[in-house]
Amino acid sequence: MTTLHPSDLHRSPNAIAADYSRFRVGERLLFTGHSHQAWPDVAFDGMTEAFNDASRLVDDKWPRAFEKADAVRRGYARLLGCPPEQVALAENTHELVIKWLSALPLKARPRIVTTDGEYHSIRRQLDRLAEEKLIELVRVSVQSTDDLAARVTAAIDDRTSAVMISSVLFRTGQIVPHLDVVARACAQHGAEILIDAYHQMNIVPFSLEGIENAYVTGAGYKYCQLGEGNAFLRLPEHCRMRPVITGWYAEFEAKEQPPSQGVAYGRGPWRFAGATYDPTSNYRAAAVFDYFAKKGLTPALLREVSQHQMRLIAERFDALGLDPGVITRDRSASIESRGGFMVLQSPRAGDICHRLHDAGVYTDYRADALRFGPAPYVSDAQIEDALARLNTVVRKLPA
């Protein structure tokens, strides 16, 4: 394993930038790390291996494919701090969330408590179910995160099937504290809790302490650098769910069981299995997880690097002295209370984002939030360059 110091990732050239030559991270200002991080070159090797296995083995490739899936489970298990046998995989979080929702006792307990800050994969599905009056939906405001857990807890009652809440908010990057309080309240009322940890995995160290009863979902498209097709759902030990939306792979470990009443399910993660899928994504993910392990890119190291980058962005932005009526940042919350991206508020966020793209800076925006997401392969010099270009773009905005 390579021993990297955080300062190795601050300097220019960045110590790992050469490992991302296909994405040309040293030549481009990529600040969409909270959305789509570059893939290390080993990802290409993994995808080539998938093709070679398919062409060599044809339909006999599946044992090899399942080995790669097991490697991905182990990778997520290290980040989650749980056994690999508690990790279900799927193409995306939506697939896992709808299966999970279909297993809830919604007829007897129709109430679902969530927040108004959830990502679209949860927000849209819950809105549609509520529209059909299949659930009673309670949305708690995320305007204040300090007491968010207490307000969510107050909304839980004996008619509640589940709470669905993020650990890091996707619009603001704020970490939601005290989720253990919510988990305890769910256990007391016989409700389940699903934590969307997508914006926490591999950027803010994660612990199951105090939330052992939680289902946890996320994927590797962002900070894990795994690309598409690698979502996970962590199952607590007590999981006996029988999703109504279910694929035939869920029978794999149930085939040898004696006939029983109803549809049979496999053990552990097989309960949430789907059907035939493209295993190329798992080959790619297994190669990337192996790269992170060999390089010593642990969540603790990545968090330290990210926090340094966030402070540098904040300092350089503040030094620009831009008109706060055009663009500003929220100084009320500390850098330590945020995840892996910086939000700059502007009524012209979309316009600025497009002009930055034309100026060679990749960012994104949500409504009035311009989001800067650095990544471990981004150097300090690149951050300073990106902020200098932001300065030019904002000062040249037409009135």
Secondary structure, 3 states (H helix, E strand, C coil): CCCCCHHHHCCCCCCCHHHHHHHCCCCCEECECCCCCCCCCHHHHHHHHHHHHHHHHHHHHHHHHHHHHHHHHHHHHHHHCCCHHHEEEECCHHHHHHHHHHCCCCCCCCEEEEECCCCHHHHHHHHHHHHCCCCEEEEECCCCCCCHHHHHHHCCCCCEEEEEEECECCCCCEECCCHHHHHHHHHHHCCEEEEECCCCCCCCCCCCCCCCCCEEEEECCCCCCCCCCCEEEECCCCCCCCCCCCCHHHHHHHCCCCCCCCCCCCCHHHHHCCCCCCCHHHHHHHHHHHHHHHHCCCHHHHHHHHHHHHHHHHHHHHHHCCCCCCCEECCCCCHHHECCCEEEECCCHHHHHHHHHHCCEECEEECCEEEEECCCCCCHHHHHHHHHHHHHHHHCCCC
